[in-house]
Amino acid sequence: MDHSDILGRIVECTIDRPLGSIHPEHPDIYYSVNYGYVDGIYGGDGEEQDVYILRVDKAIKSYKGKVIAIYHRLNDNEDKWIVSSGTEEISDEEILNAIEFQEKYFEGQLIR
């Protein structure tokens, strides 16, 4: 699967589950990063494309950043985009650790 049209893209994101919030349906999921969606782009589930925002240490409402990776869920119909400022290197290990709070319930692979 070719993701070259996504990786490196600058996207405008709306944060609907800010850092420190709890999942609305699963109270055991605490958001240790800002989580939201890309305005106007739709994912495999028919909803706006989900994103994890990395290296922002406060709750935010919106974010403009670069897609630095994609977490491809093998047992679900949607991918999650990993977004950051794009100005600093973030290791695969750091990404996987940051999204593990939610992705531990799924099988997947990181695409760079």
C-alpha positions in Angstrom: 0.0 0.0 0.0 1.5 3.3 -1.0 1.1 6.1 1.5 3.4 8.6 -0.2 0.5 11.0 -0.8 -0.2 11.1 2.9 3.2 11.1 4.5 4.6 14.6 4.7 1.3 16.3 4.1 0.5 19.4 6.2 -3.0 19.0 7.7 -5.4 21.1 9.8 -6.7 19.1 12.7 -9.6 19.6 15.2 -9.0 18.1 18.6 -12.0 16.4 20.1 -10.2 14.4 22.7 -7.6 16.7 24.2 -4.6 15.6 26.3 -5.9 14.5 29.7 -9.4 13.6 28.6 -11.2 10.3 29.0 -12.7 8.3 26.2 -16.5 8.9 26.1 -17.4 5.3 25.9 -14.5 3.5 27.5 -13.6 5.2 30.8 -10.4 3.1 31.1 -8.8 5.0 28.1 -7.0 8.1 29.2 -5.7 10.4 26.4 -2.0 10.9 27.1 -1.8 12.9 23.8 -4.1 15.2 21.9 -6.4 13.2 19.6 -8.7 14.4 16.9 -9.4 14.4 13.2 -8.4 16.0 9.9 -11.0 18.5 8.7 -12.6 17.3 5.4 -10.7 14.1 4.9 -12.5 10.8 5.6 -11.0 7.5 6.8 -11.9 3.9 6.2 -14.7 4.1 8.8 -16.5 6.9 6.9 -15.7 9.4 9.6 -13.2 12.2 9.4 -9.6 10.9 9.5 -8.3 10.3 13.0 -5.0 11.8 14.2 -2.7 11.6 17.1 -0.8 14.8 17.8 2.7 14.2 19.3 5.0 16.5 21.3 2.3 19.0 22.4 2.3 19.0 26.2 -1.0 20.8 26.8 -4.6 20.3 25.8 -5.4 22.1 22.6 -8.4 22.6 20.4 -6.8 22.7 16.9 -3.4 22.0 15.4 -1.7 22.4 12.0 1.1 19.9 11.5 2.8 17.4 9.3 1.8 13.7 9.0 5.0 11.9 10.0 3.7 8.4 10.2 0.6 6.2 9.8 -0.5 3.5 12.2 -2.2 0.9 9.9 -4.6 -1.2 11.9 -4.6 -4.8 10.7 -7.8 -5.8 12.5 -9.9 -2.6 11.9 -11.0 -0.6 8.9 -9.2 2.6 9.7 -5.7 4.0 9.9 -4.5 6.6 12.4 -2.3 9.4 11.2 0.5 10.6 13.4 1.0 14.4 13.3 3.7 16.6 14.7 5.4 19.9 13.9 7.6 17.9 11.5 10.7 19.9 12.6 12.2 17.3 14.9 12.9 13.5 14.6 10.6 11.3 16.5 11.6 7.6 16.7 9.3 4.7 15.9 9.6 3.6 19.5 8.4 7.0 20.8 5.5 7.0 18.4 4.4 3.5 19.4 4.8 4.3 23.1 2.7 7.5 22.8 -0.2 5.8 21.0 -0.1 2.5 23.0 -2.8 3.7 25.4 -5.4 3.1 22.7 -3.6 1.0 20.1 -2.9 -1.8 22.5 -6.5 -3.0 21.7 -5.6 -3.5 18.0 -3.0 -5.2 15.8 -1.1 -2.8 13.6 2.0 -1.6 12.0 3.7 1.7 11.8 4.3 3.1 8.3 7.0 5.8 7.8 
